[in-house]
Amino acid sequence: MYRLLFSLVLRHLDPERIHHLTIRALALLSVLPVVKKLLHRTLAPSDPALRVSAFGVHFPSPFGLAAGFDKDAACAEALSALGFGHVEVGTVTAHAQPGNPRPRLFRVTEDRAVINRMGFNNAGAPAAARRLRRTRGVPAIVGVNIGKTKVVPESEAADDYVTSAKELAPLADYLVVNVSSPNTPGLRNLQAVELLRPLLAAVKQVADSTPRRTPLLVKIAPDLADDDVDAVADLALELGLDGIIATNTTIRHSGETGGLSGRPLKARSVEVLRRLRARVGDRLTLVSVGGVENVDDVWERLLAGATLVQGYTAMIYGGPLWAHSLHRDLSRRLKRHGVKSVTEVIGRTAP
Ligand SMILES: Cc1cc2nc3c(=O)[nH]c(=O)nc-3n(C[C@H](O)[C@H](O)[C@H](O)COP(=O)(O)O)c2cc1C
């Protein structure tokens, strides 16, 4: 049904316009408690075999929505009601900013991919905090992903992240330092260990000081050299971070300027996951993202050592019931393999 709608109508419309309409519809859903609850009861993962715990948080399933869809925390509950086991909102920056000029979002339909150069368009940390403070009508695990305000120079980056962390860490089930988006000039330089160490240490201090101690993760790019992946992993261990999210979009492509996501990212995303697992074992929670389309992809990531798996681009092609059907397939697969809990699968093929 969605496929038909996509090929007949949606693919001919401006992707960012569709995105904003979708967010508006979901935000409306968020303020309709009865519908939201009904959807949640019907679509959210309820199979106990899917439950996982990571960094002290209990997730109803390992699969969630990656950052960048709900940049302003406008509809996290509605997205949970559609079946995502968690929703990562953001990237939020300390100050509101418009992002790059349009057009900045491009479908690459033949590759089931997307290129974006959005540039962290968002209403800023205080606005996101206001939304996150609203009481939750349905259970939702909400991670908050923070990034650097574009106009802030690299030398003041740590303070800028700290400003966002102070505002948002107390409201987040987990916090993510994003240093890997390709569309903020210089941002990915912050992945260099000598710049990353003081930045993560400063944000960690804030995350540790919240009443519940907010778990802290760092999100990395697929374009890091393998040695740099190892270096970030070592740093995350050294600083006592809770996990690593791998990966963001790649700039290794020949299309429009921006980061490529979706199917072409799959192989490198898995490669980075395997490398991280070999380096850190189960001492950190690994969150795998990049080119996840179906239950086979989720299964592969779990086996390779990811405790949580995320996706975004495949929803553009798969539609609003994507997460729900993926969870249904995952439950079936567990049954078929005679596995009582998805946690038994994690890291099973890792060295
Ligand atoms: C339109 C778009 C916007 C994105 N914005 C962000 C963002 O603001 N912050 C972030 O950490 N990742 C962002 N991402 C990256 C995704 O979270 C994810 O890491 C990447 O798309 C790979 O997953 P996928 O292949 O399932 O889409 C964005 C991706 C897309 C397609």
The ligand as an SDF file (V2000), in Angstrom:
LIG
                    3D

 31 33  0  0  0  0  0  0  0  0999 V2000
   17.7150   13.4480    6.4070 C   0  0  0  0  0  0  0  0  0  0  0  0
   18.6630   12.9500    7.4390 C   0  0  0  0  0  0  0  0  0  0  0  0
   19.0120   13.7620    8.4990 C   0  0  0  0  0  0  0  0  0  0  0  0
   19.8980   13.3070    9.4700 C   0  0  0  0  0  0  0  0  0  0  0  0
   20.1950   14.1080   10.5240 N   0  0  0  0  0  0  0  0  0  0  0  0
   20.9890   13.6400   11.5070 C   0  0  0  0  0  0  0  0  0  0  0  0
   21.2480   14.4220   12.6490 C   0  0  0  0  0  0  0  0  0  0  0  0
   20.7380   15.5320   12.8030 O   0  0  0  0  0  0  0  0  0  0  0  0
   22.0770   13.9050   13.5960 N   0  0  0  0  0  0  0  0  0  0  0  0
   22.6460   12.6630   13.4870 C   0  0  0  0  0  0  0  0  0  0  0  0
   23.3690   12.2340   14.3940 O   0  0  0  0  0  0  0  0  0  0  0  0
   22.3940   11.8890   12.4160 N   0  0  0  0  0  0  0  0  0  0  0  0
   21.5830   12.3480   11.4440 C   0  0  0  0  0  0  0  0  0  0  0  0
   21.3310   11.5700   10.3560 N   0  0  0  0  0  0  0  0  0  0  0  0
   22.0130   10.2560   10.2370 C   0  0  0  0  0  0  0  0  0  0  0  0
   21.1690    9.0990   10.7420 C   0  0  0  0  0  0  0  0  0  0  0  0
   20.8950    9.2220   12.1090 O   0  0  0  0  0  0  0  0  0  0  0  0
   21.8920    7.7630   10.4940 C   0  0  0  0  0  0  0  0  0  0  0  0
   23.0930    7.7420   11.2480 O   0  0  0  0  0  0  0  0  0  0  0  0
   22.2550    7.5670    9.0200 C   0  0  0  0  0  0  0  0  0  0  0  0
   21.2410    8.0650    8.1920 O   0  0  0  0  0  0  0  0  0  0  0  0
   22.4660    6.0820    8.6990 C   0  0  0  0  0  0  0  0  0  0  0  0
   21.3080    5.3340    8.9350 O   0  0  0  0  0  0  0  0  0  0  0  0
   20.2690    4.9200    7.7460 P   0  0  0  0  0  0  0  0  0  0  0  0
   21.0960    4.3680    6.6330 O   0  0  0  0  0  0  0  0  0  0  0  0
   19.3450    3.9390    8.3870 O   0  0  0  0  0  0  0  0  0  0  0  0
   19.5680    6.1820    7.3710 O   0  0  0  0  0  0  0  0  0  0  0  0
   20.4480   12.0090    9.3690 C   0  0  0  0  0  0  0  0  0  0  0  0
   20.0870   11.1890    8.2900 C   0  0  0  0  0  0  0  0  0  0  0  0
   19.2080   11.6300    7.3370 C   0  0  0  0  0  0  0  0  0  0  0  0
   18.8340   10.7300    6.1990 C   0  0  0  0  0  0  0  0  0  0  0  0
  1  2  1  0
  2  3  1  0
  2 30  2  0
  3  4  2  0
  4  5  1  0
  4 28  1  0
  5  6  2  0
  6  7  1  0
  6 13  1  0
  7  8  2  0
  7  9  1  0
  9 10  1  0
 10 11  2  0
 10 12  1  0
 12 13  2  0
 13 14  1  0
 14 15  1  0
 14 28  1  0
 15 16  1  0
 16 17  1  0
 16 18  1  0
 18 19  1  0
 18 20  1  0
 20 21  1  0
 20 22  1  0
 22 23  1  0
 23 24  1  0
 24 25  2  0
 24 26  1  0
 24 27  1  0
 28 29  2  0
 29 30  1  0
 30 31  1  0
M  END
$$$$
